[in-house]
Amino acid sequence: MRKYPLLIAMLVSLTFASSALAAGYGAAGCGFGGMLIKENKILHQIGAWFLNGLLGNQTFAMTSGTSDCKNVLSAQTEQNQFVENNYGNLAKEMAAGEGENLNTLAGLMGCPTERLGSFASFTKENYASIFTGDETTPTEMLTALKKELSGHPELAAACPRT
């Protein structure tokens, strides 16, 4: 008898779950159940939710970006790793306003190909604000770059992952 209130609460929560909050997924979210059951009706989503819970794969799928889940943290993580691994080359290319690593960073920030030149010119013009000293770390550089980009109307709109 004690299981019924819990079951009812779970069913009601699925009824009111917003698809918008689930990044375009059904009320049950992503995972194997969401991949298998695409219909966004209540009974279908209960089945998808049950499969996700039964298989226990949803948490792993969300953090790894598998099973049709979009890894939310992956863009930031990729940017951090790329800047960390290519910091010296990025510093030189930003000073020059051109380069392959700089174009790759722009791509990781979501800049379209037609804005790569603007992005490179921007980094050259704002080099002193991006690299505030000789001891600037890769994380500080990326943070400063994003801050400067947010103030540039054209690039802030064109590069959504900043």
N, C-alpha and C positions, 0 to 999 in steps of 0.2 A: 504494500500500500504506500510506503514511503517513496517508492521509485516514480510514481505518477507525477507528483509536483515537479520533480526534476526534469522528467521527460516533457512535461507541458512547458516548462520554462525554456527548454532548449528549442522546442518547436516554435514557440512565440518569438524567440530571438532570431531564428532563421527567417521567420515571416517578415520581420522588420529590418533585416539586414539590407544595407544599401549596396547595389551593384557598383555604384560609383566609388564607394569606399573600398571596394575589393578590386580596384584597378581594372575594371572591365570583366571581371570574372562573375560567375553566379554567386548567390548568397553563401554557398559552401566554400568559395575561394578556389584557389588553384590546387594542383596536386593530381594524383592519378584519378580520383573521383571526378574532378572537374574536367579532366581530359576526356574521360569516358562518357560522362553525362553532360551534354552541352545545354540541354533544355533548362530554361530558367523559371520553371514552375516549382511550387513549393514541394511537392512530393518527389520530383526529380532531384531537387537540391538536397533534400533529406537523404536520399540515396547516395548522392555524391559526398555529402558530409560523412555519412556512415562509412563509405569506402575509404575516405581519407583517414578517418579515425581507426578503422580496422587495420589498415595497412601501416599506419604510423609514418607515412612518408611526407606529410605536408610540411612539417617543420624543416626537414632536410631539403625539400624541394624549394622552399622559400629562400633559404640561406645559400643554396648552391645554384639556383636558377634553372633547375631541371623540372621535369614534369609540367611543362608549360607555365611555370612560375617565372616572373621577371625578378631578377635579383636586383633589388633596389639599391643596395650598397655597392654594386659592382662598378658603376661609373666612377664614383669617388675613389674606390680602392684601386681601380686601374690607373686613374690619374696620379694618385699618390705613388704607386709603384713605378710608373713610367718616369715621373719627375725624379724620384730617388735614384733610379738606374741610369738616367741620362742627364743628370744635373749639370755637369761640366759642359757638355755639348749644347744643352739648352741655353745656358748663360751666354755662350759665344754666339749662338744663332739669334738670340733675342737682341744682342748688341748690334749684330749685323742686319737684322730685319729680314732674314731668310734662312731656310734650311729644312732638311727632311725631318729632323726631330721636332722642330717647331710646328711643322705641318701636321705631324702625328698628334702632338698635344692639342692642337686646334680641333682635330677630328675627335679626340677623346672628350673634348668639351662640347661636342655637338655642332661645331661650326661647319656649314656647308662648304663644298669645294670652292665655290665662287667667292667666298669671304676669306680664304687663306691669306691672300695678299694684304687685305685690310688688317687681319689679325697680326701678321708678321710686322707690318708697319707700326701698328699700335704698340707692340712690345718694344720696338726700337725707340719710339717716341717716349715711352713711359718707363724705360729701363731703370732710371734712378729711383722711381717709386716702387718698382717691383723688387729690385735688389738694393736694399737700404744700406748695406755695408758689406765688408769682406766676409763677415761671419754669418751672413744670411743662410739659413738652412733650407733644404728643399721644401719642407712644409711651410715655412714662412714665405718663401717665394711664391708657392702656389696660392696661398691665402691672399697675398698682396696682389697677385695677378687677377684673381677673381674679384677682389674689391675694386680694383681699377676698371675692370671690364664692366662691372655693374653700373658704373657711372657713364659708360659710353652707350648712347641710345641705340646705335646701329648694331654693334656687336653684342650688346646685352640681349637684344631681341633675336639675333641670328644664332647665338651660341647658347642653347638652353641648359646645358649641363655645367654652368658656372656657379 
